[in-house]
Amino acid sequence: MGFPLSKVSHSFLGSLTLFVPQEIAEYHNLLDEVKINAQVLRADGFRRDPFFQCLLAELPSLIPLSSPGHPIGYALFFFGYSVHTGRIVYMENLYVVSEFRGRGIGRKLLSEVAKVALAADCAEIKFTVSEWNSRVLAWYRCLGAQDKSEIDGWHCLEMDAETLHRLAGDGGHRTSCQASPSTDGVMGAQGARPEAATSAWQE
């Protein structure tokens, strides 16, 4: 059985809310960190300049020409920029419902994200995987992904809202925090990602 893919529409927002972020957060035991809802998704994903794009995998409807099928997986991503390679895509989540894993749905979603990236002249896709998620880490490596934390020693960092307010409010004044300049004189912020735990098993 094929599983058609589609861009997220308003009619899918209710179902998407079950995935983003509730189900993926439950998978990673992060439910207490969920801060958004359907209204936030609608505002951020369906504005003139959306903050994200999302592809859905659907279980086909049993009735031809009826309402869309039931969502069983998704890939949420957005565009970014690298000072090394130019245009890039950040893939925030790639998720497939547990009973539908192992059927190539995750591979199909990832393939479509790759097509979007190439169509926009992007040089690469960046994403993060939890260290404990060894099976999906091996899956991505098998597909050709490189673990930059191992190869280049980059650390994935984040600053929460409280930190942002503190930084924005101090006017850039010096604090007790100081960093030793790197060899090229750059502080070293490189492709920082907002969330460290993203991908569930989606072979």
C-alpha positions as CSV (number, residue, x, y, z in Angstrom):
1,M,0.0,0.0,0.0
2,G,1.3,3.5,-0.9
3,F,1.2,6.3,1.5
4,P,0.7,9.7,-0.2
5,L,2.5,12.8,0.9
6,S,1.1,16.3,1.0
7,K,1.9,19.7,2.4
8,V,0.1,20.6,5.6
9,S,-3.2,22.4,5.0
10,H,-5.6,24.1,7.5
11,S,-7.8,20.9,7.5
12,F,-4.9,18.9,8.9
13,L,-4.0,21.3,11.7
14,G,-5.9,19.4,14.4
15,S,-4.2,16.1,13.5
16,L,-0.9,17.8,13.2
17,T,-1.2,19.1,16.7
18,L,-1.2,15.5,17.9
19,F,2.2,15.1,16.3
20,V,3.7,18.5,16.8
21,P,4.7,18.5,19.5
22,Q,2.7,16.1,21.7
23,E,3.5,12.7,20.3
24,I,7.1,13.4,19.5
25,A,7.6,15.0,22.9
26,E,6.0,11.9,24.6
27,Y,8.5,9.7,22.6
28,H,11.4,11.7,24.0
29,N,9.8,12.1,27.5
30,L,9.6,15.9,27.0
31,L,5.9,16.5,27.4
32,D,6.5,19.0,30.2
33,E,8.4,21.2,27.7
34,V,5.5,21.6,25.2
35,K,4.7,25.3,24.9
36,I,2.7,25.5,21.7
37,N,-0.8,24.5,20.4
38,A,-2.8,24.5,17.2
39,Q,-3.2,28.3,17.3
40,V,0.5,28.8,17.4
41,L,1.0,26.3,14.6
42,R,-1.6,28.1,12.5
43,A,0.0,31.5,13.1
44,D,3.5,30.4,12.4
45,G,3.0,28.0,9.5
46,F,0.3,29.8,7.5
47,R,1.5,33.4,7.5
48,R,2.9,35.2,4.4
49,D,6.4,34.3,5.4
50,P,5.9,31.0,7.4
51,F,8.4,30.0,10.0
52,F,8.2,26.3,9.0
53,Q,7.0,23.9,6.3
54,C,5.6,20.5,6.9
55,L,5.0,17.4,4.8
56,L,2.5,14.7,5.9
57,A,2.3,11.0,5.2
58,E,-1.3,9.9,5.1
59,L,-3.1,6.6,5.4
60,P,-5.3,6.7,2.3
61,S,-9.0,7.3,2.7
62,L,-11.1,4.2,2.2
63,I,-13.7,6.2,0.2
64,P,-12.4,7.7,-3.1
65,L,-12.8,11.5,-3.4
66,S,-13.7,11.7,0.2
67,S,-11.9,13.7,3.0
68,P,-8.1,13.3,3.2
69,G,-6.6,10.3,4.8
70,H,-5.4,9.9,8.4
71,P,-1.9,11.4,9.0
72,I,0.6,8.8,10.1
73,G,3.9,10.7,9.8
74,Y,5.4,14.1,9.1
75,A,8.6,16.0,8.4
76,L,8.8,19.6,9.7
77,F,11.6,21.8,8.4
78,F,12.6,25.4,7.7
79,F,15.2,27.2,5.7
80,G,18.4,28.6,7.2
81,Y,21.8,29.8,6.1
82,S,25.4,28.7,6.6
83,V,28.4,30.9,6.2
84,H,30.2,27.9,4.8
85,T,27.8,26.5,2.3
86,G,25.0,29.1,1.9
87,R,21.4,28.0,1.8
88,I,20.4,25.1,4.0
89,V,17.4,23.3,5.4
90,Y,17.0,22.6,9.1
91,M,14.8,19.5,9.7
92,E,13.3,19.9,13.1
93,N,11.3,16.6,13.2
94,L,10.9,13.5,11.1
95,Y,8.3,11.2,12.8
96,V,6.3,8.2,11.9
97,V,3.6,6.6,14.0
98,S,4.9,3.5,15.7
99,E,2.6,0.9,14.0
100,F,3.7,2.2,10.5
101,R,7.4,2.2,11.0
102,G,9.6,-0.1,8.9
103,R,7.6,0.5,5.7
104,G,9.8,3.1,4.1
105,I,7.6,6.1,5.1
106,G,10.4,7.9,6.9
107,R,12.7,7.4,3.9
108,K,10.0,8.8,1.6
109,L,9.5,11.8,3.8
110,L,13.2,12.5,3.9
111,S,13.4,12.1,0.2
112,E,10.8,14.8,-0.3
113,V,12.5,17.1,2.1
114,A,15.7,16.6,0.0
115,K,13.8,17.5,-3.2
116,V,12.6,20.7,-1.5
117,A,16.1,21.6,-0.4
118,L,17.6,20.9,-3.9
119,A,14.8,22.9,-5.6
120,A,15.7,25.9,-3.4
121,D,19.4,25.5,-4.2
122,C,20.2,24.4,-0.7
123,A,23.6,22.8,-0.1
124,E,22.7,20.5,2.9
125,I,20.1,19.4,5.5
126,K,21.0,19.8,9.2
127,F,19.2,18.0,12.0
128,T,19.9,16.5,15.4
129,V,19.4,13.1,16.9
130,S,19.3,12.1,20.6
131,E,22.4,10.2,21.6
132,W,20.3,7.4,23.1
133,N,18.5,6.9,19.8
134,S,21.2,4.6,18.4
135,R,18.9,2.8,15.9
136,V,17.8,6.0,14.1
137,L,21.3,7.4,14.3
138,A,22.6,4.3,12.5
139,W,19.8,4.7,10.0
140,Y,20.7,8.2,9.1
141,R,24.4,7.2,8.9
142,C,23.5,4.4,6.5
143,L,21.7,7.0,4.3
144,G,24.9,9.1,4.2
145,A,24.5,11.6,7.1
146,Q,27.6,12.6,8.9
147,D,27.8,13.1,12.6
148,K,29.4,16.5,12.9
149,S,29.7,16.3,16.7
150,E,32.1,13.4,16.2
151,I,33.8,14.6,13.1
152,D,34.3,18.3,13.8
153,G,33.5,18.5,17.5
154,W,30.6,21.0,17.3
155,H,28.3,21.2,20.3
156,C,24.6,21.8,19.9
157,L,23.6,24.7,22.2
158,E,20.4,26.5,22.9
159,M,19.3,29.7,24.8
160,D,15.8,29.7,26.3
161,A,13.4,32.6,26.5
162,E,14.7,33.7,30.0
163,T,18.3,33.9,28.6
164,L,17.2,35.8,25.6
165,H,15.4,38.4,27.7
166,R,18.5,38.7,29.9
167,L,20.8,39.1,26.9
168,A,18.5,41.6,25.2
169,G,18.1,43.6,28.3
170,D,21.7,44.0,29.3
171,G,22.5,46.2,26.3
172,G,25.6,44.2,25.4
173,H,27.4,45.3,28.6
174,R,30.4,43.1,29.7
175,T,29.7,40.4,32.2
176,S,31.8,38.0,34.1
177,C,31.4,35.6,31.1
178,Q,34.4,35.7,28.7
179,A,35.4,33.5,25.9
180,S,38.9,32.9,24.6
181,P,39.1,33.9,21.0
182,S,39.4,31.0,18.6
183,T,42.4,30.8,16.2
184,D,40.5,32.6,13.5
185,G,39.1,35.3,15.8
186,V,35.5,34.1,15.5
187,M,33.5,33.2,18.6
188,G,32.4,30.0,16.9
189,A,28.6,30.1,16.6
190,Q,27.9,27.6,13.8
191,G,24.5,26.2,12.8
192,A,23.0,26.3,16.3
193,R,19.8,24.2,16.5
194,P,16.9,25.1,18.8
195,E,16.2,21.6,20.0
196,A,18.4,18.6,20.7
197,A,15.9,15.7,20.5
198,T,14.1,15.3,17.2
199,S,13.9,12.1,15.3
200,A,12.0,8.9,16.3
201,W,12.5,5.6,14.6
202,Q,11.2,6.1,11.1
203,E,12.8,3.5,8.8
